[in-house]
């Protein structure tokens, strides 16, 4: 099936000046994003364009090396471009995610466990997920989590002070 830009996406692109329309279309044709990715990239680019008063052409030039890289697969290009524009659009959120993930890694959680923060840290309820094969596995995981919960690193992670520090940084472009 040949690549296509979906009609509702085209309608949005057609609101741009002609040179920016062409740049968006070239971007999409060169990386062949799925419908969901088209929508996501379009939203990031439109938001950044409005916030920073940069043209779509300028923004696309920022990922030209990724687009033109013959070593990257289509999926790698899409992921790199998506991550770049997401981080550019949401610098504070992506920094918080990186810090959180580093802190989680330092806790050395059992491999079968995952800590999920509140969405966009807009709330104070964390979620923990883990899988187990049997009751012994279940109890062992709970014991490890209980041990981790007594550590200072866990308390610092959950109390959210690190997150407040990120938000209070001066000269951090939100």
N, C-alpha and C positions, 0 to 999 in steps of 0.2 A: 504494500500500500504506500503510495507516494506521500511525502510530507505535505501537510497543509496547515495554514494559519486559519483557525476557526473563525466563523463569521462574527461572533460577538467580540472576539479579540481584534479583528480587522476594524470593526466600528470604532473601537477605542483608539487604535493606531491612527485611523483617519482623522482624528481630532487634532493631530499634531501637524506642524508645518511640513511641507512636502519632503524636505531634506531629512528631517527626523523620521518621517514615515518610512522612507527608503532605508535608512539605517536600521530601524527596528526590523523591517522585513528581511534585510540581509542577515542580521543577527539570527533571527529565527530559522531562516533557511540554512544557515551554516551549521547550527547546532541541533536542529530538529527537536525542539522540546515537546513534551507531551502537552495536552490541553491544560492540565493542572499547572505544569511548569510555566507555560505561556502566561497564564493568569498571574502566577506568583511573580515572575520576572517583570511583567508589565506593571504590576502594582508597585514593586520596589522602585523601578525606574521612574514612574510617574511621581511617586512620593518624594524621591530624592531630587528630581528635577524641580519640583515645586518648592521644596524646603531650601535647597542650595542654589537655586537659580542657575543650574547648569543644563546645558542642552543634552538631549539623548545621545547625540553624536559624541560629545565629550565623555559621557559616562561609558558608552560602549568602547571607546578607545582605551579605557582603563583595563578592559579585559581582553584586549586585542592579542596579547601574547598567549593567552589561554586558547582563544578561538583558533589562532594560527598554529598552535603546537601540534606537529604531526605525530608526536609520541602518545599524546593523550587519546583515549578512546572517547567516543561520544558521551558516554556516561560520566567519565572523569571531567570532561569539559563542562557538562551541565552542572555537576556537583560543585566544581570550583567557581563557576560563574554565579550560581545560586548563593553559595556561601559568601562570596565577595560582596554581592549586592545586599544580602541580608545583614552582614556585619556593617556595611556602609550605612544602611538604613537604620539599624538598631544597634549602635555601638555600645551603649550601656548594657543592654540585654545580653549581647553576645559576650561582653567582658564578664558579666556576672555568671554566665553559663560556663565559661572557661575556668574561672576561679572555683566555682562550685565543683566542677568535674575533677579539678586538681585536688581539692579537699577530700572528695569522695575517694579518689585513688589512694590518698595518704592514709585513709582509714583501714585499707586492706579488708574490705568486706568479703565475705565468702563469695565465690564465683557464681553461686546460684542466686545472688541477691542484687537488687537494684533499688536505689533510692530515687524517688521522683519528687522534685520540688513543686511548690504551687505554680500553676501556669503563670509565666511572666513574673513570678514572685509577687503576685497580687493576691496575697492571702498568707496564712500562716500554717496551713495544713500540708504536711508532707505525706507521701505514700511510700510504703516499702512493699516490694514484691519479691517473692522468692518461690522457687519450685523445689520439690522434694519427691523422692521415690517411695519412701516408707516412713514409719513413725520414728525410727532411729535417726534417719536423715533430717526429719523435721525438728526433732529435739536438739540435735547437734547444731543445726543452723540457729535455732532460738538461743542456745547457750552462747554461741559466737556473737550474736547480735547483742545479747545482754552484756557481754564483756566489752564490746565496742561502745555501748551506750554509757559506760562508766568512765570512758576516757575523755580527757579535756578537749581533744580535737573534735570529738562528736558534739560536745556541749557548745563549743564555739561555732560549729557548723549550723546547728539547729537554732541557736539563739539569734542568728541573723546579723550580728554585729559586723561581720565582714561585708555583708551586702550594704549596710548603711555607709560603710567607709567608701565603697565604690561610688555611691550616689553623692557623697559629700565632697568628692575630689574636685578641686578647682581646675579650671582650664580643660575640663573633659567635655568634648562636644557631644551633646546628646542628639 
